[in-house]
Amino acid sequence: MTATQPIETIQGDLRAYAQLEPDTFQTARQVNQDRMTNHSLCNVLFHTADGNAYQAQKGSSVLWGITSEKSNLILTHLFDTENSSFD
């Protein structure tokens, strides 16, 4: 998605993700670019396609970055019938 495409706001919790066209969920960087030119977005809260994840493993902690919609395990397993990332 480029900054020239209009941003579409879908109301709801993260399960509203199902209403998006595949590969159009914006990253935080893309949302912030849109906020620079559309100031009405400045006070709107967004879920973004990217983020951070933290997990304790074998006595140490692991922090990793989720850089895209396709690599986001929360989105990948959002609608699983067992062990849903939303539930």
Z-matrix of the N, CA and C atoms (Angstrom, degrees):
N
C 1 1.444
C 2 1.518 1 108.53
N 3 1.297 2 117.05 1 134.02
C 4 1.458 3 120.68 2 179.13
C 5 1.514 4 109.89 3 -102.69
N 6 1.315 5 116.05 4 164.91
C 7 1.460 6 120.94 5 -178.90
C 8 1.525 7 112.29 6 -66.13
N 9 1.335 8 118.30 7 -16.60
C 10 1.459 9 120.36 8 -178.47
C 11 1.526 10 112.57 9 -82.00
N 12 1.330 11 117.85 10 -15.98
C 13 1.455 12 120.10 11 177.44
C 14 1.521 13 109.16 12 -79.35
N 15 1.330 14 117.39 13 142.08
C 16 1.465 15 119.11 14 -179.54
C 17 1.526 16 111.37 15 -67.70
N 18 1.310 17 115.80 16 145.00
C 19 1.456 18 120.77 17 176.80
C 20 1.527 19 108.25 18 -84.01
N 21 1.307 20 116.43 19 136.96
C 22 1.455 21 121.72 20 178.26
C 23 1.514 22 107.43 21 -112.82
N 24 1.311 23 116.48 22 128.82
C 25 1.451 24 121.38 23 179.40
C 26 1.518 25 108.87 24 -101.82
N 27 1.308 26 116.23 25 123.84
C 28 1.458 27 122.08 26 176.40
C 29 1.520 28 106.98 27 -111.40
N 30 1.299 29 116.97 28 119.68
C 31 1.465 30 122.00 29 -177.72
C 32 1.523 31 110.49 30 -74.66
N 33 1.329 32 116.23 31 147.19
C 34 1.455 33 120.93 32 174.31
C 35 1.511 34 111.84 33 130.50
N 36 1.339 35 114.58 34 -178.71
C 37 1.455 36 119.75 35 177.58
C 38 1.531 37 108.77 36 -79.68
N 39 1.303 38 116.82 37 -172.76
C 40 1.457 39 120.94 38 -173.42
C 41 1.532 40 112.60 39 -61.31
N 42 1.333 41 117.78 40 -22.08
C 43 1.469 42 119.53 41 178.60
C 44 1.527 43 112.16 42 -66.13
N 45 1.334 44 117.97 43 -15.19
C 46 1.463 45 120.89 44 174.92
C 47 1.529 46 110.88 45 -64.70
N 48 1.318 47 116.48 46 -10.81
C 49 1.465 48 122.34 47 175.70
C 50 1.533 49 111.48 48 -51.93
N 51 1.318 50 116.57 49 -32.00
C 52 1.473 51 120.95 50 -178.71
C 53 1.529 52 111.92 51 -61.90
N 54 1.328 53 118.13 52 -19.62
C 55 1.462 54 121.75 53 -178.94
C 56 1.533 55 112.80 54 -83.86
N 57 1.326 56 117.84 55 -10.40
C 58 1.465 57 121.02 56 -177.99
C 59 1.524 58 111.52 57 -81.63
N 60 1.302 59 115.24 58 149.87
C 61 1.460 60 120.56 59 169.71
C 62 1.524 61 107.31 60 -70.11
N 63 1.331 62 118.23 61 141.89
C 64 1.473 63 120.08 62 179.42
C 65 1.531 64 111.76 63 -55.05
N 66 1.303 65 115.90 64 142.40
C 67 1.471 66 124.72 65 176.96
C 68 1.526 67 113.91 66 64.66
N 69 1.335 68 118.17 67 26.18
C 70 1.465 69 120.55 68 176.61
C 71 1.524 70 112.41 69 -116.99
N 72 1.320 71 118.21 70 -2.53
C 73 1.460 72 122.06 71 -179.48
C 74 1.525 73 107.39 72 -70.18
N 75 1.319 74 117.61 73 119.93
C 76 1.461 75 121.58 74 -173.44
C 77 1.524 76 113.12 75 -78.93
N 78 1.329 77 114.82 76 150.12
C 79 1.461 78 121.85 77 172.72
C 80 1.531 79 108.65 78 -82.70
N 81 1.314 80 116.62 79 169.13
C 82 1.468 81 121.11 80 178.77
C 83 1.527 82 110.96 81 -59.71
N 84 1.323 83 117.16 82 -38.96
C 85 1.467 84 120.76 83 179.07
C 86 1.524 85 110.65 84 -62.10
N 87 1.315 86 117.52 85 -42.35
C 88 1.463 87 121.04 86 179.59
C 89 1.530 88 111.55 87 -66.29
N 90 1.334 89 116.72 88 -42.11
C 91 1.469 90 120.06 89 178.12
C 92 1.527 91 109.84 90 -62.33
N 93 1.329 92 117.12 91 -43.40
C 94 1.464 93 119.92 92 -179.98
C 95 1.521 94 112.07 93 -65.03
N 96 1.332 95 117.90 94 -34.39
C 97 1.466 96 120.37 95 175.12
C 98 1.528 97 109.94 96 -62.31
N 99 1.323 98 116.94 97 -42.93
C 100 1.465 99 120.35 98 178.21
C 101 1.529 100 111.40 99 -64.99
N 102 1.315 101 116.86 100 -36.13
C 103 1.470 102 120.65 101 179.10
C 104 1.526 103 112.03 102 -65.17
N 105 1.314 104 117.21 103 -27.02
C 106 1.472 105 120.57 104 -179.57
C 107 1.528 106 111.06 105 -66.78
N 108 1.322 107 117.71 106 -30.35
C 109 1.462 108 121.13 107 -178.45
C 110 1.517 109 113.15 108 -107.00
N 111 1.330 110 117.53 109 -20.48
C 112 1.460 111 121.50 110 179.28
C 113 1.526 112 108.09 111 -120.26
N 114 1.308 113 116.17 112 90.75
C 115 1.471 114 121.38 113 -173.26
C 116 1.524 115 113.39 114 -68.55
N 117 1.324 116 118.14 115 -14.03
C 118 1.464 117 119.69 116 176.64
C 119 1.533 118 110.82 117 -69.56
N 120 1.321 119 117.98 118 -14.38
C 121 1.466 120 122.40 119 178.41
C 122 1.523 121 112.88 120 -87.15
N 123 1.325 122 117.55 121 -8.03
C 124 1.466 123 120.93 122 -172.90
C 125 1.520 124 113.93 123 -64.15
N 126 1.307 125 119.18 124 -31.36
C 127 1.463 126 121.60 125 -178.62
C 128 1.518 127 112.60 126 -106.66
N 129 1.324 128 116.96 127 18.31
C 130 1.459 129 122.37 128 178.99
C 131 1.526 130 108.33 129 -99.88
N 132 1.332 131 116.28 130 134.33
C 133 1.467 132 120.94 131 176.77
C 134 1.520 133 108.92 132 -87.50
N 135 1.334 134 116.67 133 141.97
C 136 1.450 135 122.65 134 -177.66
C 137 1.513 136 110.92 135 -131.14
N 138 1.320 137 116.35 136 147.36
C 139 1.459 138 121.55 137 159.42
C 140 1.522 139 104.53 138 -87.51
N 141 1.306 140 117.77 139 142.92
C 142 1.463 141 120.51 140 178.61
C 143 1.528 142 109.86 141 -122.35
N 144 1.324 143 115.36 142 160.12
C 145 1.465 144 121.30 143 -177.64
C 146 1.518 145 112.65 144 -70.50
N 147 1.320 146 117.19 145 -21.23
C 148 1.458 147 120.40 146 -178.46
C 149 1.521 148 109.83 147 -108.09
N 150 1.307 149 116.35 148 176.41
C 151 1.456 150 120.51 149 178.98
C 152 1.513 151 110.61 150 167.30
N 153 1.311 152 115.44 151 -164.85
C 154 1.458 153 122.28 152 179.07
C 155 1.518 154 109.44 153 -123.03
N 156 1.293 155 116.23 154 153.35
C 157 1.461 156 121.78 155 175.44
C 158 1.526 157 108.24 156 -133.91
N 159 1.307 158 115.13 157 146.79
C 160 1.458 159 121.61 158 -177.87
C 161 1.518 160 107.60 159 -133.41
N 162 1.315 161 116.34 160 137.03
C 163 1.450 162 120.05 161 178.73
C 164 1.520 163 110.00 162 -148.85
N 165 1.327 164 116.11 163 139.43
C 166 1.463 165 120.83 164 173.73
C 167 1.527 166 107.64 165 -86.47
N 168 1.326 167 116.35 166 129.39
C 169 1.467 168 121.51 167 179.57
C 170 1.516 169 110.18 168 -137.37
N 171 1.318 170 116.06 169 123.04
C 172 1.470 171 121.75 170 173.75
C 173 1.524 172 112.43 171 48.74
N 174 1.319 173 117.09 172 47.17
C 175 1.453 174 121.36 173 176.07
C 176 1.518 175 115.88 174 80.44
N 177 1.294 176 118.09 175 1.16
C 178 1.463 177 120.19 176 175.99
C 179 1.527 178 108.59 177 -129.51
N 180 1.293 179 115.82 178 172.97
C 181 1.458 180 119.25 179 -178.94
C 182 1.521 181 110.30 180 -113.83
N 183 1.331 182 114.46 181 147.70
C 184 1.455 183 121.44 182 -179.28
C 185 1.527 184 107.61 183 -124.21
N 186 1.309 185 116.58 184 128.56
C 187 1.464 186 122.74 185 175.91
C 188 1.513 187 107.38 186 -119.82
N 189 1.321 188 116.82 187 128.97
C 190 1.455 189 118.74 188 177.79
C 191 1.507 190 110.66 189 -136.27
N 192 1.303 191 115.68 190 156.97
C 193 1.452 192 121.77 191 179.77
C 194 1.515 193 111.19 192 -98.55
N 195 1.308 194 115.73 193 136.00
C 196 1.461 195 122.42 194 174.28
C 197 1.520 196 104.89 195 -98.77
N 198 1.313 197 116.81 196 114.89
C 199 1.460 198 119.55 197 -168.79
C 200 1.522 199 115.28 198 -102.02
N 201 1.329 200 117.68 199 -9.92
C 202 1.457 201 118.34 200 -177.65
C 203 1.519 202 110.58 201 -154.86
N 204 1.306 203 115.32 202 168.20
C 205 1.458 204 121.90 203 177.20
C 206 1.532 205 110.79 204 -59.23
N 207 1.317 206 117.15 205 -42.76
C 208 1.468 207 121.18 206 -176.72
C 209 1.524 208 113.02 207 -68.93
N 210 1.330 209 118.60 208 -28.09
C 211 1.464 210 120.92 209 -179.25
C 212 1.527 211 112.84 210 -95.87
N 213 1.326 212 117.39 211 6.16
C 214 1.457 213 121.86 212 -177.62
C 215 1.528 214 109.76 213 -85.99
N 216 1.334 215 116.94 214 104.57
C 217 1.459 216 121.46 215 -177.56
C 218 1.524 217 112.53 216 -65.91
N 219 1.318 218 117.90 217 -27.52
C 220 1.460 219 120.54 218 176.69
C 221 1.524 220 109.42 219 -63.90
N 222 1.329 221 117.04 220 -45.82
C 223 1.459 222 120.74 221 178.79
C 224 1.524 223 111.63 222 -68.69
N 225 1.323 224 116.64 223 -38.72
C 226 1.462 225 121.36 224 -179.33
C 227 1.525 226 111.68 225 -59.81
N 228 1.331 227 116.73 226 -35.67
C 229 1.465 228 121.01 227 -175.01
C 230 1.534 229 112.56 228 -111.62
N 231 1.313 230 116.70 229 17.53
C 232 1.464 231 121.49 230 -176.34
C 233 1.525 232 112.90 231 -61.10
N 234 1.309 233 117.55 232 -38.33
C 235 1.461 234 121.55 233 -174.78
C 236 1.530 235 113.01 234 -110.49
N 237 1.327 236 117.10 235 17.63
C 238 1.467 237 119.26 236 176.40
C 239 1.520 238 110.05 237 -61.73
N 240 1.326 239 117.20 238 140.52
C 241 1.466 240 120.04 239 179.65
C 242 1.522 241 111.44 240 -71.80
N 243 1.322 242 117.08 241 -29.05
C 244 1.449 243 121.14 242 177.04
C 245 1.524 244 108.47 243 -118.96
N 246 1.299 245 118.00 244 133.91
C 247 1.467 246 123.68 245 179.92
C 248 1.519 247 112.85 246 60.14
N 249 1.311 248 117.02 247 42.78
C 250 1.468 249 121.65 248 177.61
C 251 1.519 250 109.82 249 -59.55
N 252 1.321 251 116.84 250 138.44
C 253 1.472 252 120.04 251 178.52
C 254 1.521 253 111.50 252 -69.47
N 255 1.326 254 118.67 253 -18.49
C 256 1.466 255 120.34 254 177.47
C 257 1.525 256 110.02 255 -82.04
N 258 1.321 257 116.19 256 -45.68
C 259 1.468 258 120.47 257 -177.39
C 260 1.513 259 111.15 258 -76.47
